[in-house]
Amino acid sequence: VTENRSDLEDLHLYATPREQRFRRFASLEFEGQLYMTPYDFIQAVTNDEPKRAKKWRSLSKQELNQILMETPPVWKGSSKLFRNLNEKGLISYTEYLFLLCILTKPHAGFRIAFNMFDTDGNEMVDKKEFLVLQEIFRKKNEKRERKGDEEKRAMLRLQLYGYHTSTNSVLKTEGEDLVPRSYWDTLRRSTSQALFSDLAERADDISSSLSDTTLLVHFFGKKGKAELNFEDFYRFMDNLQTEVLEIEFLSYSNGMNTISEEDFAHILLRYTNVENTSSYLENMRCRIPEEKGITFDEFRSFFQFLNNLEDFTIAMQMYNFASRSIGQDEFKRAVYVATGVKLSPHLVNTVFKIFDVDRDDQLSYKEFIGIMKDRLNRGFR
């Protein structure tokens, strides 16, 4: 079933910003539920809008099975997985939320995430445990639904989660106040174990009511019987972060080994609340007259640092409490102490030239942290 644009905009009124973005970029529909392809997902995290206005293509059961048959196992994963799959894959809305979590989290958090999936503590994650976490993501979103036309909200639930009516009974009432504040909290808080045990009894029902997806087959095999170990889970998350960064870098490098300092500034300032980016760019052009370029290794190390921004913020606040800005050497040392990431002197100098708006060769908390918090979350704080 293909909806026209007026119907699309009509249901948008009942959707959250994340749901709206998923619906704009999704291109497939199966049994009433919308899915992104791997290509759609890459587009959604690297572009402001889809390249073309989309109508959802309805998949037959045979087409779905063929797509899933071609899905590689997790041990064959690479940092080109999503690009290799391209249009041959399905990603559900709850999986989209999970993948967004991965993109903004430090490597140290990968073990925490795995342990929260691994509810029985056997150092392996099975399909049932993975689906339970998705159900918690769904439950959290359901609590945010706007009041209004029940028929429209039911249509929206069908599109995003694959069911027609609200399933408020999935979690017991006494567990309601344990629902975490964010999706990452779901992975991080030990109290979510109570929610897991609540849902575990219903996991078979969850599994039978959902269609298989590319991620489920990738992680757990075509029969759903395989189990995921930490090494494969870590490699998948690291590869996804690397793949998205490679795509952003390559979109500016034109086949060269570096991007310009100005291109680096453009990428950093995307998805931030900075209204007048031209002043930052002009500031950098004046202070770095000769282009040296930023390598991919430098580029990747900076975004690994950004994924540790919370820890670095604490170090910056210690300087801020003493009413001090921070110099380049102090900045580089604080990054390494707080996050374990080593930034090159040229990269640090470039960052200072972009964000040091008063040109005192010092960086204040306000000049940097506030802006980067927006960038870290790609506009969806």
N, C-alpha and C positions, 0 to 999 in steps of 0.2 A: 504494500500500500504506500503510495507516494503522496505526501501532503504538499499542497501549494504554499506559497510564501505567506499568504494572509493567515492561514491556519498556524503556520510556524510562529508568526509574530504574536498571534492570539495566545498561544500557550506560553510564550515567553513571559507574559505578565505574571504567571504563577511560579516561575522558576527563579532560583537564586543565581547570582552572577556566574558561579562555577557551572551550574546546570545549563545556563544559557550558552556558555562557551562550548560545552560538550555538544549541545544540540546544533550549534552553528557549524562545527567542524565534522561531526559524524556524517558518514555517507552511506551506511548500510542499515538495513532493517530486517529482522527475522522474527516472525510470529509476534509482530507488534513492538518488539524491543529494538532500540537504536544501538548501534555499535560504531566505534571508530575503527578504521584500518590502522596498521602501524604508520602508514604515510600520513593519515589524518592526525595522529597523535603528534608526530614530529612537527607538522604544520602548526598545530595548536600551541606548542611551547616555543616556537621560533618566529611566529608571525602574528601580527595584530588581528588580521582577518583572513578567512579562507581566500585562496587565489581565485576561486570562482564560486558563484552562488550555487549551492548544492540542493539537489533533490535526493532524498534517500532511496537507494536502490534496494529493492526487495529481493532477498536471497531465497532460493529453494533449498530444501533439505539436502538435495544432492550436491548443490554448489557449496553449502556449508561443510558437508562431509569431505569434499574434495580439498577445500582450503585447509581443514584440520589435518588431513592425511599428509599434507606437504609441510607441516610444522616440524622444525628440527627439535631434537631433545635438548635439555638444558646443558648437557655436557659439551654440546657443539656450539654453545653460545659465543658471540663475538661482539666487538664494538660496532659492527655493521648489521646486527640482527634486524633492527627495524627497517633499515634501508634495503636489506636483501629481501625481506618479506614484502615490503612495499604495500601493495593493495591486497595482498593475499593473507589476511588475518582479521580477527575480530577482537576488539577490546571493549569490555562493558564499562558502564559509568563508574561502578565501584572500583574496577581495576584502574580506570583513569585517575581516580583519587589516590589510589595506592602508588601509581607511577609518579604522580606529582610529588608525593611525600619523598620518594627516593631522590628526586632531582635536587632537593634542597637540604639533604641531611649529610652530616659528616660520616666518614668511614667508621669512626668509633661507634656510631649509632646503629650500624648494620647488625652487630651482635645483639644489641638490645631488641631490635626488630625481630630477628630470628627467634630469640628466646620467647618473645611474646606470642609468636605463631605456634611455637613448640609447647603446647599446653600440657602434654603428658611428660615432658622433660626427657625424652629419649634421644635427643640430639638429631632428630629427623622431623620434618614437617610433611604431613600427608595432605591429600586433597581436602579431606573433611575439615582439618584445622584451618586451612587457608580460606575455605568458604565461610567458616564461622566468623573470621575477622571481617570479611566483606559484609557479612550480615550486620555487624556492629556499625560499620561505616554507613550502611543503608539506614539503620535505625536512628543514628545520629541525625542524618539528613531529614528523615521523616518528621522528627520533632520540630524542625524549623519551617515546615510547610506553612504557607500563608493561608489565612482563612479566605473563603470565597466559594466560587462555583465548584461544588463537589465533583460534578461530571468532568470538568476540566482538570482538576487535580488528579482524578483517577486516570485520565488519559496520560497525564504527565508521569505518574507512577509506572504505568505500563511501559512507556517509552524508555524510562531510565532503569527500571528494576525488573521488568518482565512480569508484573502481576497486576491484576485488575483492581483489587480492593485493598484497603489499608490492613496491615497485619500487625496492629498495635499489640496483639497478645504474644508476639514472639519473645519479648522480654518480660519477665515477671515485674509486677508493679514495684516491689521492694528494691529492684535493681535500678530504677529510673535515675536516682540521684548519683549513681556511680558512673553514668555516661560521661566520658571525659570531655574537656573543653575543645580539644582539637584532634585531628586524625592522628597526629604524631603522638599525642598523649595516649591514644588507644594502644599504640605499640609500646609505650614507655612505662605506663603505670602498672604496678603490680596488682592494684585493685581491680584491673580489668579481668583478672583471673576469675573473679566471681561472675562476670558477664559471660566469659567463655564457658564455664561449667553450666551456666544457665542455658546457653544455646547448644551445647554439645549434644544434649539429648535430642535436639531437633535437627541436627546436622544432616541426617539422611533425608529428611523432608526438604531441606534447603537444596541439597544436591540434586534430588530428583526433579525439582521444579525449575532448575536452571539449565540452559543450553551450555554445552562445552564451548570454551573460547580458546584463542591461541595461547594465552598465558597458562591456562589450566593444562592444555596438552603439552606445552613446552616444559612445564614443571613436573607434571605427574603422568605423562605418557598418554597414549591414545586410549588405553583402557582405564586410566585414572588410578592405577594400582601402585605406580612408582612413588618413591619418597624423595624429598629434597633435603640434601645435607647442607651444612653451613658454607662449605667451600663453594658449592655451585650457586647458592643464594648470594653470597658476597660478590662473586664474579659477575652475576647478572646485574646487580645493583651498580657495581663499578663500571661495567660496560655501558649501561644505559646513561650514566652521567657523562662518560667519555664521548659516547655517540652524539649526544645533543650538543656538547661543546665543540666537537669536530665539525658538525653541520654549521653552527654559528660562525666558527672560525673560517671555514672554507667559503662561506658565502661572501666574505670580505677579502680573502687572500688571493683570489684569481689564480690559483695554482701555484702561488709562491710560498716560500717557507715562513713568511712573516706577514703580519698585517700592520698597517700604519698606526702610530700612536693615536691619531685622530679617529680611526676606525674603532680602536679599542675603547676610546671615550664614548663613541656612539653606542657601542654595545652595552657599556656600563650604565649609560643614562636612559636606556630603554626601560620601560615599565617602572620608572620612578615617578615621584610626585614633582620633579623639577619641571617647571613650566618654561623657563627661558634657558634651554640648553645651549643656545648660541653663545651666551656669555662664558660658559665653561669651556666651550670649544675654542673660542677666541683667546681666552686666557692661556690655554695650553699651546696654541699655535705661536703666540708671542714668546713663550718661555722655552719651547723646544723647537727652535727654528730649523734644525737639521734632523731629518727623519732617520731613525736607526731601525725601527721596527720592533714588533713584539712577536716572539716565537710561540708555537703552540704549547710548548712545555711551560713557558712563563704564563701564558693565558690560562692553562689548566690549573697551575698552582694557585693562581689568584682566585679562581672560583672554588677550589678546594678550601682555601682560606675563608671565603665568604660563607661556605656551608658550616664553618665553625664560628660564625660571627658572634653568637651569644657568649662564648667563652672569651673572645677578644674584647667584647664590649665591657666586661668586668675589668680587664686590664686598662682599657681606655678611661673608664670611670675613675680609677684610682688617680690618674693624672688630672682628670677633670675636677675631682673633689679638691685638689690642691690649686685649683684655678690655673692650671697649666695646659698649654697646648703641647703637642708632641712633635719632635723632630724626626728626620728620616731614620737615623740610627736607632732611636728609641722605638719608633714604629716597627721597624724590621725585627728588633729584639722582642717586642711585645707580641708580634704575630707568631714568632717561633716558640716562645715560652707558652703562650696560651693555646696554640693549635698544632705545633709541631711542623708547620709548613715553612719552608725557607723561600723567601721571595728574593729575586735578583735585585741588585742595586738599581738597574735601569728601570725595572718595573715599578719599584717603590718611588723613584724619582718622577716617573710618568704619572702615577697616582697623585702625588703631591702637586704636580703642575696642573692637574685637572681640578682638584678640589680645594686647593689653597687659594680661596677667592680674595683674601686680603693681601696675598703675596708676601707674607712674612716668613715663608719657608717653614711654617709650623702648621700642623693639622689639628683642628679642634674637634671635639666630640660632635658638635652640631654640623660641622662642615662635611663630615664623612659618614658617621654611623647612621644617622637618620635617613640619609639618602639611600645607603646600601641596604637597609632593612627592606625598603620597598623593592629594590632590584632583586634581592634574594628570593622573594616570593613571587616574582614575575607579575606584579600587579594584583595579586590575590592574597593580601594579608588577612 
